[in-house]
Amino acid sequence: MKKILITGSEGFIGSHLVERLMTNKAYQLHLLVQYNSFSNKGWLNDLKLKQNIKIIYGDIRDEIFIDSIVKNMDYVFHLAALISIPYSYQSPKEFINTNVVGSLNIFNACLKHKVKKIIHTSTSEVYGSAQYTPIDEKHPLVGQSPYSASKISADNLALAYNKSYNLPVIIIRPFNCFGPRQSLRAIIPSLINQCLNYNTVKVGDLSTIRDFTYVKDTAQAFENCLKYSVRNFGEIINVGSGKSFKISDILRKITKIIGKKINIKVEKKRIRPKKSEVYKLLSSTSKSKKILRWKAYSNSMNFDQALVYTINWYIKNKNKFIEDTKNYNL
Ligand SMILES: NC(=O)c1ccc[n+]([C@@H]2O[C@H](COP(=O)([O-])OP(=O)(O)OC[C@H]3O[C@@H](n4cnc5c(N)ncnc54)[C@H](O)[C@@H]3O)[C@@H](O)[C@H]2O)c1
């Protein structure tokens, strides 16, 4: 059995990765959940976890703790991060402490305990607004928000550790994901929930363009890193669909599926500072096809079907979002 540690396991993408990996009997999962005084397991509460899965409460910022949980692991999937761009404008230092220092703790522990493969999670936000499309892995990195800057730093640390100490790390760079269990702070769930609960949808810049991957496909790309990327240490691999939509087009699709006429109100507080806005993201898919043998929407649903599935999930699970729904339309 291969022992696998997943950080950020209770989060949106992490919980889908857990759901996928737990069906494989060859894996023994150790799930890091950020310590909280309620012993809340986040989205892991929605999964029927098998008995041999170990949950560990703690924090990636604690070097000694991380060293103790990485010991004896074969593989580490590192997804834990602070991800909210608006919050990163307010508290940039928290982003450095979590996303950079936390990642450094993971890399040091993996090196010391000779972990065989580390999958480090980047984000398409590191590219800033596309200077050319599709965006390949050689596209310049432009930190347009403290979040993006912190992820660029963590990615560069991972690459430096590979070059300096042969850290067996692969960097997965997901483009925007969507699907069940995503926070209402993210654009697709925000639009879905507002359309379901209100007649007026409050938005920021509807002209921005994003490449969206269904989260179950993203989780498959992560798993394929274990299966296929045998000699690709130090590589960065974009994980996106190669197709993009304007946010206004997505809003139109959502209102059509829900079957509701809505008013749109553009709110200044939902618009990023001008130079910080990322106007277009569209991923090249060559490297993910070649190395991971992965393509978005190839086995499961297409974008429109995944959007319908996601909307139905939010309808069925509306009780879980009562407080958030009130807050995010304020
Ligand atoms: N959601 C997307 O569209 C997207 C796109 C590109 C990249 N990513 C990356 O994917 C990863 C997962 O993102 P997500 O969307 O699932 O976000 P999420 O917020 O749902 O999950 C992140 C998890 O990290 C945990 N975490 C935060 N700080 C921690 C700490 N100090 N110690 C331990 N755990 C901590 C949180 O509790 C949370 O469960 C992140 O690295 C993010 O940058 C996400």
The ligand as an SDF file (V2000), in Angstrom:
LIG
                    3D

 44 48  0  0  0  0  0  0  0  0999 V2000
  -10.6510   26.4730   -7.0520 N   0  0  0  0  0  0  0  0  0  0  0  0
  -10.0050   26.8320   -8.1430 C   0  0  0  0  0  0  0  0  0  0  0  0
  -10.6210   27.2310   -9.1500 O   0  0  0  0  0  0  0  0  0  0  0  0
   -8.4870   26.7270   -8.1900 C   0  0  0  0  0  0  0  0  0  0  0  0
   -7.8490   27.0490   -9.4040 C   0  0  0  0  0  0  0  0  0  0  0  0
   -6.4630   26.9730   -9.4570 C   0  0  0  0  0  0  0  0  0  0  0  0
   -5.7420   26.5650   -8.3660 C   0  0  0  0  0  0  0  0  0  0  0  0
   -6.3660   26.2690   -7.1970 N   0  0  0  0  0  0  0  0  0  0  0  0
   -5.5250   25.8090   -6.0790 C   0  0  0  0  0  0  0  0  0  0  0  0
   -6.0420   24.5630   -5.6420 O   0  0  0  0  0  0  0  0  0  0  0  0
   -5.8070   24.3940   -4.2460 C   0  0  0  0  0  0  0  0  0  0  0  0
   -7.1040   24.0370   -3.5420 C   0  0  0  0  0  0  0  0  0  0  0  0
   -8.0130   25.1060   -3.7400 O   0  0  0  0  0  0  0  0  0  0  0  0
   -9.5840   24.9710   -3.4240 P   0  0  0  0  0  0  0  0  0  0  0  0
  -10.3050   25.7010   -4.4790 O   0  0  0  0  0  0  0  0  0  0  0  0
   -9.9210   23.5650   -3.1100 O   0  0  0  0  0  0  0  0  0  0  0  0
   -9.6640   25.8980   -2.1150 O   0  0  0  0  0  0  0  0  0  0  0  0
  -10.2840   25.6030   -0.6610 P   0  0  0  0  0  0  0  0  0  0  0  0
  -10.2120   26.8940    0.0770 O   0  0  0  0  0  0  0  0  0  0  0  0
  -11.5980   24.9450   -0.7900 O   0  0  0  0  0  0  0  0  0  0  0  0
   -9.2310   24.5760   -0.0800 O   0  0  0  0  0  0  0  0  0  0  0  0
   -8.0100   24.9840    0.5060 C   0  0  0  0  0  0  0  0  0  0  0  0
   -7.8500   24.2120    1.7900 C   0  0  0  0  0  0  0  0  0  0  0  0
   -6.5990   24.5710    2.4020 O   0  0  0  0  0  0  0  0  0  0  0  0
   -6.8120   24.5520    3.8050 C   0  0  0  0  0  0  0  0  0  0  0  0
   -5.8330   25.4120    4.4740 N   0  0  0  0  0  0  0  0  0  0  0  0
   -5.7360   26.7670    4.3820 C   0  0  0  0  0  0  0  0  0  0  0  0
   -4.7700   27.2020    5.1900 N   0  0  0  0  0  0  0  0  0  0  0  0
   -4.2440   26.1190    5.8280 C   0  0  0  0  0  0  0  0  0  0  0  0
   -3.2450   25.9350    6.7990 C   0  0  0  0  0  0  0  0  0  0  0  0
   -2.5510   26.9730    7.3020 N   0  0  0  0  0  0  0  0  0  0  0  0
   -2.9520   24.6660    7.2080 N   0  0  0  0  0  0  0  0  0  0  0  0
   -3.6500   23.6060    6.7280 C   0  0  0  0  0  0  0  0  0  0  0  0
   -4.6350   23.7180    5.8070 N   0  0  0  0  0  0  0  0  0  0  0  0
   -4.9310   24.9590    5.3630 C   0  0  0  0  0  0  0  0  0  0  0  0
   -8.2200   25.0930    3.9950 C   0  0  0  0  0  0  0  0  0  0  0  0
   -8.7570   24.6560    5.2420 O   0  0  0  0  0  0  0  0  0  0  0  0
   -8.9540   24.5100    2.7980 C   0  0  0  0  0  0  0  0  0  0  0  0
   -9.6320   23.3320    3.1150 O   0  0  0  0  0  0  0  0  0  0  0  0
   -5.1660   25.6970   -3.7640 C   0  0  0  0  0  0  0  0  0  0  0  0
   -3.7690   25.4970   -3.6870 O   0  0  0  0  0  0  0  0  0  0  0  0
   -5.5100   26.7140   -4.8470 C   0  0  0  0  0  0  0  0  0  0  0  0
   -4.5550   27.7310   -4.9270 O   0  0  0  0  0  0  0  0  0  0  0  0
   -7.7300   26.3560   -7.0820 C   0  0  0  0  0  0  0  0  0  0  0  0
  1  2  1  0
  2  3  2  0
  2  4  1  0
  4  5  1  0
  4 44  2  0
  5  6  2  0
  6  7  1  0
  7  8  2  0
  8  9  1  0
  8 44  1  0
  9 10  1  0
  9 42  1  0
 10 11  1  0
 11 12  1  0
 11 40  1  0
 12 13  1  0
 13 14  1  0
 14 15  2  0
 14 16  1  0
 14 17  1  0
 17 18  1  0
 18 19  2  0
 18 20  1  0
 18 21  1  0
 21 22  1  0
 22 23  1  0
 23 24  1  0
 23 38  1  0
 24 25  1  0
 25 26  1  0
 25 36  1  0
 26 27  1  0
 26 35  1  0
 27 28  2  0
 28 29  1  0
 29 30  1  0
 29 35  2  0
 30 31  1  0
 30 32  2  0
 32 33  1  0
 33 34  2  0
 34 35  1  0
 36 37  1  0
 36 38  1  0
 38 39  1  0
 40 41  1  0
 40 42  1  0
 42 43  1  0
M  CHG  2   8   1  16  -1
M  END
$$$$
